[in-house]
Amino acid sequence: MNRLPLKTAALVLAVLALGSVSAQAREKKPKHKKNQDLSANPLANVASKQPDKELFDKAMIALKKGRFDVARLTLQTMLNTYPDSEYRMRAKLAVGDSWFKEGGTAALAQAEAEYKDFITFFPQAPEAAEAQMKVADIYYEQMEKPDRDYTNAQRAEQEYRNMINQFPDSSLVPRAKQKLRDVQEVLAERETEIGLFYSTHENFSASIARLETVVDTYPLYSKSDQALLGIGDAFAGEARAVAVAPGVPGAVRERLRASYLDRAAASYAKVITRYPMAPRVEDARDRLVAMNRPVPEPTPEAIAESDAEERSRQALHFTDRTLGLIKHGPTVVEAVHVGEPSLDDPKRVLAPEITKQNIAAFNAALNPGGTAAPAGAATPTGVNEPPRSDKPSDAPLQLEKPEGGSGVGVQIVAAPAADPNAVIKAVGPANTALPAAEKPADAPEQVNDVKPGATPAASTDKKKKPKADLSDESSSKKKKKKGLNKLNPF
């Protein structure tokens, strides 16, 4: 008799316990995401029954469900009906969000136009930083891999810089800086690949220009040590090319080769002093040891900075490599997460500038003193010295009209005096004067057998041409054979 009330009481207690658990679950605060969702509705928790707020909530629900046309139509209705609504800024920003979520080239272009209009109409609003951030995200989402078109990556870099420079007090600045590091990782990877490609084809000027652009503009690049090693290897390649170059004097060759090796050693040393915790620092040490150059020691500050950069990177796993072959955009897991990204426009190093530096190095090696000999200041060679290309001879030939001649001919009228102390004596006859030119003999007189006034008789004995023997040739005048006579050869 008491079993039924006990079961009923146990059931009631279980229902009450489940109700309390569900109530605690409902009251639990949602977790905040690490990266803010800029497309979320910040006014969702605002309890208001105003018609403009209800239209705004309706549009946001449609936007969340992917009904972008309905969301834009509802938002436009709210803006036209309630132009003074306190939600008009969020509504206009939500119109751009609808185009951004819809995707596609045309939709993203329309979203950018909406965000730019918002910044123009509300430049002092806190949402202006959010609009600028979304403009940069448009190009970030369209980035290609490093070996593809880099236009969107350049535009993303520019827009993130504009966001950080125009809105430095915004809470979105840390996120914008990390996105900027990712973009610069892609741009630096592209420049490095091109520079190493030029180096393999021994186009050292172009290789050095690309790699120096990477080192100067993107110091947080994950492979900056590889770029510096590439610069050093390119200068070492220039030194090898000079060592085997034909037609270069030996002293000039050695000075120019030493200049290139000094620049290569400086590049290797920078790997050790700036990135001491990088994976390729031992390669730089080995190259310096092979060149018999001193190996520098990094400072504790440089070690701490490089260690923090290397620890902030994520390892590139097999899954990342596999997904990199499938997905549209680049893989940026190796991008650094500490340090300040470059906020200045990149100053590119061009190959003609490297060529000019090579020409200046060659001129410095050709004239180490720095002063060139003035023109015409060369002294003539001595009597017993062989002639040189940079000094004229002491006894040039003199041309003079010989006596009794026609003025045609050459005669040495002044010869250098013999040096009695000369080691090598002159070989040949003592009299080296040339004989005078002789007068040519008179031409014989011409004899004309034909008397003046007489007309020569014309020859009348014309030879007749012999007749051709046509006996062996076929003639069409002979009677043609007919019938069976054609078979008779006679």
NORJOFEN-V6316 format. One record per residue. N is the residue number from 0. RES is the residue in three letters. SS is DSSP state (alpha for helix, beta for strand, coil for the rest). OMEGA is omega as a letter, one per 30 degrees, with the letter a starting at -180 (* if undefined). Layout:
n->N res->RES ss->SS omega->OMEGA
n->N res->RES ss->SS omega->OMEGA
This chain:
n->0 res->MET ss->coil omega->a
n->1 res->ASN ss->coil omega->a
n->2 res->ARG ss->alpha omega->a
n->3 res->LEU ss->alpha omega->l
n->4 res->PRO ss->alpha omega->l
n->5 res->LEU ss->alpha omega->l
n->6 res->LYS ss->alpha omega->l
n->7 res->THR ss->alpha omega->l
n->8 res->ALA ss->alpha omega->l
n->9 res->ALA ss->alpha omega->l
n->10 res->LEU ss->alpha omega->l
n->11 res->VAL ss->alpha omega->l
n->12 res->LEU ss->alpha omega->l
n->13 res->ALA ss->alpha omega->l
n->14 res->VAL ss->alpha omega->l
n->15 res->LEU ss->alpha omega->l
n->16 res->ALA ss->alpha omega->l
n->17 res->LEU ss->alpha omega->l
n->18 res->GLY ss->alpha omega->l
n->19 res->SER ss->alpha omega->l
n->20 res->VAL ss->alpha omega->l
n->21 res->SER ss->alpha omega->l
n->22 res->ALA ss->alpha omega->l
n->23 res->GLN ss->alpha omega->l
n->24 res->ALA ss->alpha omega->l
n->25 res->ARG ss->alpha omega->a
n->26 res->GLU ss->alpha omega->a
n->27 res->LYS ss->coil omega->a
n->28 res->LYS ss->coil omega->l
n->29 res->PRO ss->coil omega->l
n->30 res->LYS ss->coil omega->l
n->31 res->HIS ss->coil omega->l
n->32 res->LYS ss->coil omega->a
n->33 res->LYS ss->coil omega->l
n->34 res->ASN ss->coil omega->a
n->35 res->GLN ss->coil omega->l
n->36 res->ASP ss->coil omega->a
n->37 res->LEU ss->coil omega->l
n->38 res->SER ss->coil omega->l
n->39 res->ALA ss->coil omega->a
n->40 res->ASN ss->coil omega->a
n->41 res->PRO ss->coil omega->a
n->42 res->LEU ss->coil omega->a
n->43 res->ALA ss->coil omega->a
n->44 res->ASN ss->coil omega->l
n->45 res->VAL ss->coil omega->a
n->46 res->ALA ss->coil omega->a
n->47 res->SER ss->coil omega->l
n->48 res->LYS ss->coil omega->l
n->49 res->GLN ss->coil omega->a
n->50 res->PRO ss->alpha omega->l
n->51 res->ASP ss->alpha omega->l
n->52 res->LYS ss->alpha omega->l
n->53 res->GLU ss->alpha omega->l
n->54 res->LEU ss->alpha omega->l
n->55 res->PHE ss->alpha omega->l
n->56 res->ASP ss->alpha omega->l
n->57 res->LYS ss->alpha omega->l
n->58 res->ALA ss->alpha omega->a
n->59 res->MET ss->alpha omega->l
n->60 res->ILE ss->alpha omega->l
n->61 res->ALA ss->alpha omega->l
n->62 res->LEU ss->alpha omega->l
n->63 res->LYS ss->alpha omega->l
n->64 res->LYS ss->coil omega->l
n->65 res->GLY ss->coil omega->l
n->66 res->ARG ss->coil omega->a
n->67 res->PHE ss->alpha omega->l
n->68 res->ASP ss->alpha omega->l
n->69 res->VAL ss->alpha omega->a
n->70 res->ALA ss->alpha omega->l
n->71 res->ARG ss->alpha omega->l
n->72 res->LEU ss->alpha omega->l
n->73 res->THR ss->alpha omega->l
n->74 res->LEU ss->alpha omega->l
n->75 res->GLN ss->alpha omega->l
n->76 res->THR ss->alpha omega->l
n->77 res->MET ss->alpha omega->a
n->78 res->LEU ss->alpha omega->a
n->79 res->ASN ss->alpha omega->a
n->80 res->THR ss->alpha omega->a
n->81 res->TYR ss->coil omega->a
n->82 res->PRO ss->coil omega->a
n->83 res->ASP ss->coil omega->a
n->84 res->SER ss->coil omega->l
n->85 res->GLU ss->coil omega->l
n->86 res->TYR ss->coil omega->a
n->87 res->ARG ss->alpha omega->l
n->88 res->MET ss->alpha omega->l
n->89 res->ARG ss->alpha omega->l
n->90 res->ALA ss->alpha omega->l
n->91 res->LYS ss->alpha omega->l
n->92 res->LEU ss->alpha omega->l
n->93 res->ALA ss->alpha omega->l
n->94 res->VAL ss->alpha omega->l
n->95 res->GLY ss->alpha omega->l
n->96 res->ASP ss->alpha omega->l
n->97 res->SER ss->alpha omega->l
n->98 res->TRP ss->alpha omega->a
n->99 res->PHE ss->alpha omega->l
n->100 res->LYS ss->alpha omega->l
n->101 res->GLU ss->alpha omega->l
n->102 res->GLY ss->coil omega->a
n->103 res->GLY ss->coil omega->a
n->104 res->THR ss->alpha omega->a
n->105 res->ALA ss->alpha omega->a
n->106 res->ALA ss->alpha omega->l
n->107 res->LEU ss->alpha omega->l
n->108 res->ALA ss->alpha omega->l
n->109 res->GLN ss->alpha omega->l
n->110 res->ALA ss->alpha omega->l
n->111 res->GLU ss->alpha omega->l
n->112 res->ALA ss->alpha omega->l
n->113 res->GLU ss->alpha omega->l
n->114 res->TYR ss->alpha omega->l
n->115 res->LYS ss->alpha omega->l
n->116 res->ASP ss->alpha omega->l
n->117 res->PHE ss->alpha omega->l
n->118 res->ILE ss->alpha omega->l
n->119 res->THR ss->alpha omega->a
n->120 res->PHE ss->alpha omega->a
n->121 res->PHE ss->coil omega->a
n->122 res->PRO ss->coil omega->a
n->123 res->GLN ss->coil omega->a
n->124 res->ALA ss->coil omega->l
n->125 res->PRO ss->coil omega->a
n->126 res->GLU ss->alpha omega->l
n->127 res->ALA ss->alpha omega->l
n->128 res->ALA ss->alpha omega->l
n->129 res->GLU ss->alpha omega->l
n->130 res->ALA ss->alpha omega->l
n->131 res->GLN ss->alpha omega->l
n->132 res->MET ss->alpha omega->l
n->133 res->LYS ss->alpha omega->l
n->134 res->VAL ss->alpha omega->l
n->135 res->ALA ss->alpha omega->l
n->136 res->ASP ss->alpha omega->l
n->137 res->ILE ss->alpha omega->a
n->138 res->TYR ss->alpha omega->l
n->139 res->TYR ss->alpha omega->a
n->140 res->GLU ss->alpha omega->a
n->141 res->GLN ss->coil omega->a
n->142 res->MET ss->coil omega->l
n->143 res->GLU ss->coil omega->l
n->144 res->LYS ss->coil omega->a
n->145 res->PRO ss->coil omega->a
n->146 res->ASP ss->coil omega->l
n->147 res->ARG ss->coil omega->a
n->148 res->ASP ss->coil omega->a
n->149 res->TYR ss->coil omega->a
n->150 res->THR ss->alpha omega->a
n->151 res->ASN ss->alpha omega->l
n->152 res->ALA ss->alpha omega->l
n->153 res->GLN ss->alpha omega->l
n->154 res->ARG ss->alpha omega->l
n->155 res->ALA ss->alpha omega->l
n->156 res->GLU ss->alpha omega->a
n->157 res->GLN ss->alpha omega->a
n->158 res->GLU ss->alpha omega->l
n->159 res->TYR ss->alpha omega->l
n->160 res->ARG ss->alpha omega->l
n->161 res->ASN ss->alpha omega->a
n->162 res->MET ss->alpha omega->a
n->163 res->ILE ss->alpha omega->a
n->164 res->ASN ss->alpha omega->a
n->165 res->GLN ss->alpha omega->a
n->166 res->PHE ss->coil omega->a
n->167 res->PRO ss->coil omega->a
n->168 res->ASP ss->coil omega->a
n->169 res->SER ss->coil omega->l
n->170 res->SER ss->coil omega->a
n->171 res->LEU ss->coil omega->a
n->172 res->VAL ss->alpha omega->l
n->173 res->PRO ss->alpha omega->l
n->174 res->ARG ss->alpha omega->l
n->175 res->ALA ss->alpha omega->l
n->176 res->LYS ss->alpha omega->l
n->177 res->GLN ss->alpha omega->l
n->178 res->LYS ss->alpha omega->l
n->179 res->LEU ss->alpha omega->l
n->180 res->ARG ss->alpha omega->l
n->181 res->ASP ss->alpha omega->a
n->182 res->VAL ss->alpha omega->l
n->183 res->GLN ss->alpha omega->l
n->184 res->GLU ss->alpha omega->l
n->185 res->VAL ss->alpha omega->a
n->186 res->LEU ss->alpha omega->l
n->187 res->ALA ss->alpha omega->l
n->188 res->GLU ss->alpha omega->l
n->189 res->ARG ss->alpha omega->a
n->190 res->GLU ss->alpha omega->a
n->191 res->THR ss->alpha omega->l
n->192 res->GLU ss->alpha omega->l
n->193 res->ILE ss->alpha omega->l
n->194 res->GLY ss->alpha omega->l
n->195 res->LEU ss->alpha omega->l
n->196 res->PHE ss->alpha omega->l
n->197 res->TYR ss->alpha omega->a
n->198 res->SER ss->alpha omega->l
n->199 res->THR ss->alpha omega->l
n->200 res->HIS ss->coil omega->l
n->201 res->GLU ss->coil omega->l
n->202 res->ASN ss->coil omega->a
n->203 res->PHE ss->alpha omega->a
n->204 res->SER ss->alpha omega->l
n->205 res->ALA ss->alpha omega->l
n->206 res->SER ss->alpha omega->a
n->207 res->ILE ss->alpha omega->a
n->208 res->ALA ss->alpha omega->a
n->209 res->ARG ss->alpha omega->a
n->210 res->LEU ss->alpha omega->l
n->211 res->GLU ss->alpha omega->l
n->212 res->THR ss->alpha omega->l
n->213 res->VAL ss->alpha omega->a
n->214 res->VAL ss->alpha omega->a
n->215 res->ASP ss->alpha omega->a
n->216 res->THR ss->alpha omega->a
n->217 res->TYR ss->coil omega->a
n->218 res->PRO ss->coil omega->l
n->219 res->LEU ss->coil omega->a
n->220 res->TYR ss->coil omega->a
n->221 res->SER ss->coil omega->a
n->222 res->LYS ss->coil omega->l
n->223 res->SER ss->alpha omega->l
n->224 res->ASP ss->alpha omega->l
n->225 res->GLN ss->alpha omega->l
n->226 res->ALA ss->alpha omega->l
n->227 res->LEU ss->alpha omega->l
n->228 res->LEU ss->alpha omega->l
n->229 res->GLY ss->alpha omega->l
n->230 res->ILE ss->alpha omega->l
n->231 res->GLY ss->alpha omega->l
n->232 res->ASP ss->alpha omega->l
n->233 res->ALA ss->alpha omega->l
n->234 res->PHE ss->alpha omega->l
n->235 res->ALA ss->alpha omega->l
n->236 res->GLY ss->alpha omega->l
n->237 res->GLU ss->alpha omega->l
n->238 res->ALA ss->alpha omega->l
n->239 res->ARG ss->alpha omega->l
n->240 res->ALA ss->alpha omega->l
n->241 res->VAL ss->alpha omega->a
n->242 res->ALA ss->alpha omega->a
n->243 res->VAL ss->coil omega->a
n->244 res->ALA ss->coil omega->l
n->245 res->PRO ss->coil omega->l
n->246 res->GLY ss->coil omega->l
n->247 res->VAL ss->coil omega->l
n->248 res->PRO ss->coil omega->a
n->249 res->GLY ss->alpha omega->a
n->250 res->ALA ss->alpha omega->l
n->251 res->VAL ss->alpha omega->a
n->252 res->ARG ss->alpha omega->a
n->253 res->GLU ss->alpha omega->l
n->254 res->ARG ss->alpha omega->a
n->255 res->LEU ss->alpha omega->l
n->256 res->ARG ss->alpha omega->l
n->257 res->ALA ss->alpha omega->l
n->258 res->SER ss->alpha omega->l
n->259 res->TYR ss->alpha omega->l
n->260 res->LEU ss->alpha omega->l
n->261 res->ASP ss->alpha omega->l
n->262 res->ARG ss->alpha omega->l
n->263 res->ALA ss->alpha omega->l
n->264 res->ALA ss->alpha omega->l
n->265 res->ALA ss->alpha omega->l
n->266 res->SER ss->alpha omega->l
n->267 res->TYR ss->alpha omega->a
n->268 res->ALA ss->alpha omega->l
n->269 res->LYS ss->alpha omega->l
n->270 res->VAL ss->alpha omega->a
n->271 res->ILE ss->alpha omega->a
n->272 res->THR ss->alpha omega->a
n->273 res->ARG ss->alpha omega->a
n->274 res->TYR ss->coil omega->a
n->275 res->PRO ss->coil omega->l
n->276 res->MET ss->coil omega->l
n->277 res->ALA ss->coil omega->a
n->278 res->PRO ss->coil omega->a
n->279 res->ARG ss->coil omega->a
n->280 res->VAL ss->alpha omega->l
n->281 res->GLU ss->alpha omega->l
n->282 res->ASP ss->alpha omega->l
n->283 res->ALA ss->alpha omega->l
n->284 res->ARG ss->alpha omega->a
n->285 res->ASP ss->alpha omega->l
n->286 res->ARG ss->alpha omega->l
n->287 res->LEU ss->alpha omega->l
n->288 res->VAL ss->alpha omega->l
n->289 res->ALA ss->alpha omega->l
n->290 res->MET ss->coil omega->a
n->291 res->ASN ss->coil omega->l
n->292 res->ARG ss->coil omega->l
n->293 res->PRO ss->coil omega->l
n->294 res->VAL ss->coil omega->a
n->295 res->PRO ss->coil omega->l
n->296 res->GLU ss->coil omega->a
n->297 res->PRO ss->coil omega->l
n->298 res->THR ss->coil omega->l
n->299 res->PRO ss->alpha omega->l
n->300 res->GLU ss->alpha omega->l
n->301 res->ALA ss->alpha omega->l
n->302 res->ILE ss->alpha omega->l
n->303 res->ALA ss->alpha omega->a
n->304 res->GLU ss->alpha omega->a
n->305 res->SER ss->alpha omega->l
n->306 res->ASP ss->alpha omega->l
n->307 res->ALA ss->alpha omega->l
n->308 res->GLU ss->alpha omega->a
n->309 res->GLU ss->alpha omega->l
n->310 res->ARG ss->alpha omega->a
n->311 res->SER ss->alpha omega->a
n->312 res->ARG ss->coil omega->l
n->313 res->GLN ss->coil omega->l
n->314 res->ALA ss->coil omega->l
n->315 res->LEU ss->coil omega->a
n->316 res->HIS ss->coil omega->a
n->317 res->PHE ss->alpha omega->l
n->318 res->THR ss->alpha omega->l
n->319 res->ASP ss->alpha omega->l
n->320 res->ARG ss->alpha omega->a
n->321 res->THR ss->alpha omega->l
n->322 res->LEU ss->alpha omega->l
n->323 res->GLY ss->alpha omega->l
n->324 res->LEU ss->alpha omega->a
n->325 res->ILE ss->alpha omega->a
n->326 res->LYS ss->coil omega->a
n->327 res->HIS ss->coil omega->a
n->328 res->GLY ss->coil omega->a
n->329 res->PRO ss->coil omega->l
n->330 res->THR ss->coil omega->a
n->331 res->VAL ss->coil omega->a
n->332 res->VAL ss->coil omega->a
n->333 res->GLU ss->coil omega->l
n->334 res->ALA ss->coil omega->a
n->335 res->VAL ss->coil omega->l
n->336 res->HIS ss->coil omega->l
n->337 res->VAL ss->coil omega->l
n->338 res->GLY ss->coil omega->a
n->339 res->GLU ss->coil omega->l
n->340 res->PRO ss->coil omega->a
n->341 res->SER ss->coil omega->a
n->342 res->LEU ss->coil omega->l
n->343 res->ASP ss->coil omega->l
n->344 res->ASP ss->coil omega->a
n->345 res->PRO ss->coil omega->l
n->346 res->LYS ss->coil omega->a
n->347 res->ARG ss->coil omega->l
n->348 res->VAL ss->coil omega->a
n->349 res->LEU ss->coil omega->a
n->350 res->ALA ss->alpha omega->l
n->351 res->PRO ss->alpha omega->l
n->352 res->GLU ss->alpha omega->l
n->353 res->ILE ss->alpha omega->l
n->354 res->THR ss->alpha omega->l
n->355 res->LYS ss->alpha omega->l
n->356 res->GLN ss->alpha omega->l
n->357 res->ASN ss->alpha omega->l
n->358 res->ILE ss->alpha omega->l
n->359 res->ALA ss->alpha omega->l
n->360 res->ALA ss->alpha omega->l
n->361 res->PHE ss->alpha omega->l
n->362 res->ASN ss->alpha omega->l
n->363 res->ALA ss->alpha omega->l
n->364 res->ALA ss->alpha omega->l
n->365 res->LEU ss->alpha omega->a
n->366 res->ASN ss->coil omega->a
n->367 res->PRO ss->coil omega->a
n->368 res->GLY ss->coil omega->l
n->369 res->GLY ss->coil omega->l
n->370 res->THR ss->coil omega->a
n->371 res->ALA ss->coil omega->l
n->372 res->ALA ss->coil omega->a
n->373 res->PRO ss->coil omega->a
n->374 res->ALA ss->coil omega->l
n->375 res->GLY ss->coil omega->a
n->376 res->ALA ss->coil omega->a
n->377 res->ALA ss->coil omega->l
n->378 res->THR ss->coil omega->a
n->379 res->PRO ss->coil omega->l
n->380 res->THR ss->coil omega->l
n->381 res->GLY ss->coil omega->a
n->382 res->VAL ss->coil omega->a
n->383 res->ASN ss->coil omega->a
n->384 res->GLU ss->coil omega->l
n->385 res->PRO ss->coil omega->l
n->386 res->PRO ss->coil omega->l
n->387 res->ARG ss->beta omega->a
n->388 res->SER ss->coil omega->a
n->389 res->ASP ss->coil omega->l
n->390 res->LYS ss->beta omega->a
n->391 res->PRO ss->coil omega->l
n->392 res->SER ss->coil omega->a
n->393 res->ASP ss->coil omega->a
n->394 res->ALA ss->coil omega->l
n->395 res->PRO ss->coil omega->l
n->396 res->LEU ss->coil omega->l
n->397 res->GLN ss->coil omega->a
n->398 res->LEU ss->coil omega->a
n->399 res->GLU ss->coil omega->l
n->400 res->LYS ss->coil omega->a
n->401 res->PRO ss->coil omega->a
n->402 res->GLU ss->coil omega->l
n->403 res->GLY ss->coil omega->l
n->404 res->GLY ss->coil omega->a
n->405 res->SER ss->coil omega->l
n->406 res->GLY ss->coil omega->l
n->407 res->VAL ss->coil omega->l
n->408 res->GLY ss->coil omega->a
n->409 res->VAL ss->coil omega->l
n->410 res->GLN ss->coil omega->l
n->411 res->ILE ss->coil omega->a
n->412 res->VAL ss->coil omega->l
n->413 res->ALA ss->coil omega->a
n->414 res->ALA ss->coil omega->l
n->415 res->PRO ss->coil omega->l
n->416 res->ALA ss->coil omega->a
n->417 res->ALA ss->coil omega->l
n->418 res->ASP ss->coil omega->a
n->419 res->PRO ss->coil omega->a
n->420 res->ASN ss->coil omega->a
n->421 res->ALA ss->coil omega->l
n->422 res->VAL ss->coil omega->a
n->423 res->ILE ss->coil omega->a
n->424 res->LYS ss->coil omega->l
n->425 res->ALA ss->coil omega->a
n->426 res->VAL ss->coil omega->l
n->427 res->GLY ss->coil omega->l
n->428 res->PRO ss->coil omega->a
n->429 res->ALA ss->coil omega->a
n->430 res->ASN ss->coil omega->a
n->431 res->THR ss->coil omega->a
n->432 res->ALA ss->coil omega->l
n->433 res->LEU ss->coil omega->l
n->434 res->PRO ss->coil omega->l
n->435 res->ALA ss->coil omega->l
n->436 res->ALA ss->coil omega->a
n->437 res->GLU ss->coil omega->l
n->438 res->LYS ss->coil omega->a
n->439 res->PRO ss->coil omega->l
n->440 res->ALA ss->coil omega->l
n->441 res->ASP ss->coil omega->l
n->442 res->ALA ss->coil omega->l
n->443 res->PRO ss->coil omega->l
n->444 res->GLU ss->coil omega->a
n->445 res->GLN ss->coil omega->a
n->446 res->VAL ss->coil omega->l
n->447 res->ASN ss->coil omega->a
n->448 res->ASP ss->coil omega->a
n->449 res->VAL ss->coil omega->a
n->450 res->LYS ss->coil omega->l
n->451 res->PRO ss->coil omega->a
n->452 res->GLY ss->coil omega->a
n->453 res->ALA ss->coil omega->l
n->454 res->THR ss->coil omega->l
n->455 res->PRO ss->coil omega->a
n->456 res->ALA ss->coil omega->l
n->457 res->ALA ss->coil omega->a
n->458 res->SER ss->coil omega->a
n->459 res->THR ss->coil omega->a
n->460 res->ASP ss->coil omega->l
n->461 res->LYS ss->coil omega->l
n->462 res->LYS ss->coil omega->l
n->463 res->LYS ss->coil omega->l
n->464 res->LYS ss->coil omega->l
n->465 res->PRO ss->coil omega->l
n->466 res->LYS ss->coil omega->l
n->467 res->ALA ss->coil omega->l
n->468 res->ASP ss->coil omega->a
n->469 res->LEU ss->coil omega->a
n->470 res->SER ss->coil omega->a
n->471 res->ASP ss->coil omega->a
n->472 res->GLU ss->coil omega->l
n->473 res->SER ss->coil omega->a
n->474 res->SER ss->coil omega->l
n->475 res->SER ss->coil omega->l
n->476 res->LYS ss->coil omega->l
n->477 res->LYS ss->coil omega->a
n->478 res->LYS ss->coil omega->a
n->479 res->LYS ss->coil omega->l
n->480 res->LYS ss->coil omega->l
n->481 res->LYS ss->coil omega->l
n->482 res->GLY ss->alpha omega->a
n->483 res->LEU ss->alpha omega->l
n->484 res->ASN ss->alpha omega->l
n->485 res->LYS ss->alpha omega->l
n->486 res->LEU ss->alpha omega->a
n->487 res->ASN ss->coil omega->a
n->488 res->PRO ss->coil omega->a
n->489 res->PHE ss->coil omega->*
